[in-house]
Amino acid sequence: MAKQTFRSPKDLLTHYSNGFVGAYCDPIELEELVSTLEEPKYALAGIRGSGSGKLSRPYLSVVALSKERPYLERQTTGDCVSHGTRNAVDISRAVQIHVGRSLESFVALGATEGIYGSRGHGGQGMSCAGAARWVNQKGGLLVRKNYGVIDFTTYDANKGAKWGSRGVPSEIEEIARKNPVKSLIQIKSIDDARDALANGYGVCVCSNQGFASQRDNKGFAKPQGNWSHAMAWIACDDTGSEPAFLVQNSWGKWNDGGHPEWGPIPDGSFLITASVAASMIRSDSSFAFSSVVGFPPTKLPNYGFNYI
């Protein structure tokens, strides 16, 4: 099957709105992954309720540590799951470094090609469970740098696209296994997502929900149409009557509009209401990632704002 190429944000919006499948749920792959997780029902128990009433913006750790402007990378093929997973993992590792819980350097933003290349087939799209399992159990995190045997400095969709049916080359997978995501958990509710973000754990959500390309004056986008798509959730505002989540798309500057009172949000992002968030999570393809064993409580940096 020929590789699908998207030439612009408008092209991406048109294709996903017309039924292009970038993300899907594989029930067998999901069951296999969940069965391997340690105490999956209780993994978030230690931080339960910790995000209540807080404005949590862990993506600011990525902004603070990245040498590049994050969230500008635009997917050019059907690899949205790898972008959503990478963006979520980048948050988790950036927060760990920012709060001094890791001796690692941030180095660079994560690379998507290995994640997408692990999907196991040559067609388009990927399951969120497959991506989560690869970064946690089979491979790990690759970053945007030159490894010698391969250069990931600049996003190249062709690499991940051509590896799909054959899998990630063994020498590349060996490099990835040096930096695995140590733990993950399936997100089952908006409270799970809120508490994960409040403790610095990025979330990736696959769903069929689409959105308008214009935000309202407070940064919210109306649900509109259907997308088989994956996006990262990078912040949560639970200071109002119900939690609102900041969603980061992988289409570059595809939308426009207002911003919340607490500051400008990244290009391509938008806020969603609790009811929309709950509907998306019901797809059973949502995961939070940690860069440490388990999900211990983490107090985020203040970033110069009084929000936690």
C-alpha positions in Angstrom: 0.0 0.0 0.0 1.4 3.4 -1.0 2.3 5.7 1.9 -0.3 8.4 2.5 1.3 11.9 2.4 -0.3 15.0 4.0 1.0 18.2 2.6 -0.6 20.7 5.0 -2.7 21.1 8.2 -5.7 21.6 6.0 -4.9 18.4 4.1 -4.8 16.5 7.4 -8.1 18.0 8.6 -9.8 17.1 5.4 -8.6 13.5 5.3 -9.2 12.7 9.0 -12.7 14.3 8.7 -13.4 12.1 5.6 -12.6 8.9 7.4 -8.9 8.4 7.3 -7.9 5.9 10.0 -4.8 7.1 11.9 -5.6 5.4 15.2 -7.6 2.3 16.0 -8.3 0.0 18.9 -7.0 -3.6 18.6 -8.8 -5.5 21.4 -6.3 -8.4 21.4 -3.3 -6.1 21.6 -5.1 -4.1 24.3 -5.9 -7.2 26.4 -2.3 -8.5 26.0 -0.9 -5.1 27.2 -3.2 -4.7 30.1 -2.6 -8.2 31.3 1.1 -7.5 31.6 0.7 -4.4 33.7 1.4 -4.8 37.4 -1.8 -4.3 39.5 -3.4 -2.1 36.8 -6.5 -1.4 38.9 -4.5 0.1 41.7 -1.6 1.8 40.0 -3.0 5.2 40.4 -4.2 4.7 44.0 -1.3 6.6 45.5 -2.2 9.8 43.7 -6.0 9.4 43.7 -7.6 12.8 44.1 -4.4 14.7 44.0 -5.4 16.8 41.0 -8.7 18.0 42.4 -9.1 21.7 42.4 -5.7 22.3 40.7 -4.5 23.9 37.5 -1.8 21.5 36.3 0.4 22.3 33.3 3.2 19.8 33.1 3.8 20.6 29.4 5.6 23.7 30.7 8.5 21.4 31.7 8.9 20.4 28.0 8.8 24.1 27.0 11.4 24.9 29.7 13.9 22.1 28.9 13.5 21.8 25.1 16.0 23.6 22.9 13.5 23.5 20.1 9.9 24.9 20.2 7.9 21.8 21.0 4.6 20.9 19.4 5.4 22.4 16.0 6.3 19.1 14.4 3.5 18.3 12.0 2.8 14.7 11.0 3.0 14.0 7.3 1.7 10.5 7.2 -0.8 8.4 9.3 1.5 8.3 12.4 -0.6 10.3 14.8 -0.3 7.6 17.5 3.4 7.9 17.5 3.2 11.7 17.8 0.6 11.5 20.6 2.6 8.9 22.5 5.9 10.8 22.1 4.3 14.0 23.2 3.0 12.3 26.4 6.3 10.6 27.2 8.2 13.8 26.7 6.1 15.4 29.4 6.7 12.6 31.8 10.5 12.6 31.4 10.7 16.4 31.3 8.9 16.8 34.6 11.1 14.1 36.2 14.2 16.0 35.1 12.7 19.4 36.0 11.9 18.4 39.6 15.3 16.7 40.1 14.1 13.1 40.2 16.2 12.1 37.2 20.0 12.5 36.5 19.3 12.3 32.8 19.6 15.3 30.4 16.6 16.1 28.3 18.8 16.0 25.3 16.1 16.6 22.7 12.4 16.0 21.9 11.4 12.4 21.4 11.5 10.8 18.0 8.3 9.3 16.5 9.7 7.0 13.8 10.6 4.0 16.0 7.2 4.0 17.6 5.4 4.1 14.3 7.8 1.6 12.7 6.8 -1.0 15.4 3.2 -1.2 14.4 3.6 -4.6 12.7 1.9 -3.9 9.3 2.6 -1.9 6.2 -0.6 0.0 6.0 -1.6 3.3 7.7 -2.5 3.9 11.3 -1.6 2.2 14.6 -3.2 1.2 17.9 -2.5 3.2 21.0 -1.9 -0.1 22.9 0.7 -1.1 20.4 2.6 2.1 20.8 2.4 2.0 24.6 3.6 -1.5 24.7 6.6 -0.8 22.4 7.9 2.2 24.4 7.4 0.3 27.7 8.2 -3.4 26.9 9.7 -4.0 23.5 11.6 -0.8 22.6 11.8 2.5 24.4 12.4 6.2 23.7 14.4 7.5 20.8 15.1 11.2 20.6 15.8 13.7 17.9 19.5 13.3 17.5 22.0 11.5 15.3 22.8 8.1 16.7 25.4 7.3 14.1 23.6 4.3 12.7 20.6 6.5 12.0 19.9 10.2 12.2 16.6 11.2 13.9 17.5 14.9 14.2 14.7 15.8 11.7 11.3 14.1 11.5 11.2 11.8 8.5 7.8 9.9 8.2 9.3 7.6 5.6 11.5 5.8 8.1 8.6 4.7 10.3 6.3 4.1 7.4 8.7 1.7 5.6 9.5 -0.3 8.8 5.9 -1.2 9.5 5.7 -4.6 7.9 9.2 -5.6 8.8 9.5 -4.0 12.2 12.1 -1.7 13.6 15.6 -2.7 12.6 17.3 -4.7 15.4 20.1 -2.2 15.8 17.6 0.6 16.2 15.4 -1.3 18.6 18.5 -2.1 20.7 19.2 1.6 21.1 15.6 2.2 22.1 15.7 -0.5 24.7 18.4 1.5 26.6 15.7 4.1 27.4 12.4 2.3 28.1 9.4 4.0 29.6 9.4 2.2 32.9 5.7 2.1 33.6 2.4 3.0 32.2 -1.3 2.7 33.2 -4.5 2.6 31.2 -6.6 5.7 31.9 -10.2 4.7 32.6 -11.8 8.0 33.8 -11.4 11.8 33.7 -10.3 11.6 37.4 -7.5 9.2 36.3 -6.4 11.7 33.6 -6.6 14.7 35.9 -4.5 13.0 38.6 -1.9 11.7 36.2 -1.4 15.2 34.7 -1.3 16.8 38.2 1.7 14.5 39.0 3.5 15.1 35.7 2.5 12.1 33.7 1.6 12.8 30.1 -1.5 11.1 28.6 -2.2 9.8 25.1 -5.8 9.3 24.0 -7.0 7.5 20.9 -10.6 8.1 20.0 -13.1 8.9 17.2 -13.9 12.4 18.3 -13.2 15.3 15.9 -13.1 19.0 16.7 -13.7 22.4 15.1 -10.6 24.3 14.0 -11.7 27.5 15.7 -11.4 27.8 19.5 -13.8 30.0 21.5 -12.6 33.0 23.5 -11.6 30.8 26.4 -9.6 28.3 24.3 -12.3 25.6 23.9 -13.0 23.7 20.7 -16.4 22.3 20.0 -16.6 18.6 19.2 -17.3 18.2 15.5 -17.3 15.2 13.3 -15.3 12.0 13.6 -11.6 11.5 13.5 -9.8 8.1 14.0 -7.0 9.9 15.7 -4.6 10.0 18.6 -3.6 13.2 20.6 -1.8 13.9 23.8 -3.4 15.6 26.8 -0.9 17.9 28.3 -2.7 19.9 31.0 -5.8 19.9 33.2 -7.7 22.9 34.7 -9.8 21.7 37.6 -10.2 25.1 39.2 -13.8 25.5 37.9 -17.0 23.4 38.3 -15.5 20.5 36.3 -12.1 19.5 34.9 -11.1 20.8 31.4 -8.2 19.2 29.5 -5.7 20.8 27.1 -5.3 18.6 24.0 -2.3 18.8 21.8 -2.7 17.9 18.2 0.1 16.8 15.8 -1.0 18.8 12.8 1.1 22.0 13.3 -0.9 25.2 13.3 -4.2 23.8 12.1 -6.5 25.9 14.4 -6.9 29.3 15.8 -8.8 31.3 18.4 -8.8 32.3 22.0 -6.8 31.3 25.1 -7.7 30.6 28.7 -7.1 33.2 31.4 -4.0 31.3 32.7 -2.0 32.0 29.6 -1.4 31.3 25.9 -1.6 27.7 24.9 0.7 26.0 22.3 -0.1 26.2 18.6 -2.3 23.3 17.5 -3.8 22.8 21.0 -7.3 23.4 22.4 -9.3 22.8 25.6 -12.1 20.2 25.9 -14.9 19.9 28.5 -15.2 17.1 31.0 -18.1 15.4 29.2 -16.1 15.4 25.9 -13.1 14.0 27.7 -15.1 11.3 29.3 -16.5 10.2 26.0 -13.1 10.0 24.4 -11.7 7.9 27.3 -14.5 5.4 26.9 -12.7 4.2 23.7 -10.4 2.2 26.1 -7.3 3.5 24.3 -5.9 6.0 26.7 -2.6 5.6 28.6 -0.5 7.7 31.0 3.3 7.2 31.0 5.9 7.4 33.7 9.7 7.6 33.5 10.1 6.0 36.9 8.9 2.7 38.4 5.3 3.1 39.5 3.4 6.4 39.7 4.7 8.1 42.9 3.3 11.5 43.8 5.3 14.4 42.2 5.1 18.0 43.1 5.5 20.0 39.9 7.7 23.1 39.7 6.0 26.4 40.1 7.1 27.8 36.7 6.6 31.3 38.1 2.8 30.8 38.3 0.6 30.2 41.4 -1.3 27.2 40.0 -0.7 24.2 42.3 
